[in-house]
Amino acid sequence: MELPFTGFELSFLLIAFIVFSLLSLASIYYEADASRAEQKRYIAKKGHTLWSRVKCTLT
């Protein structure tokens, strides 16, 4: 039974998968850090968060 891909094609597919996986993980963690920094700036400017407002109105 023949393999559907040659060794060169398999290595290219593997490298492409690794690169796209790393890029997607980097984008997830980069966005998380950026939003956290933005939230800290907002708290420093306003002195509160939206969630603290919601908790106050619910009680």
Secondary structure, DSSP 8 states (H G I E B T S, - for coil): ---SS-HHHHHHHHHHHHHHHHHHHHHHHHHHHHHHHHHHHHHHHHSS-HHHHHHHHH-
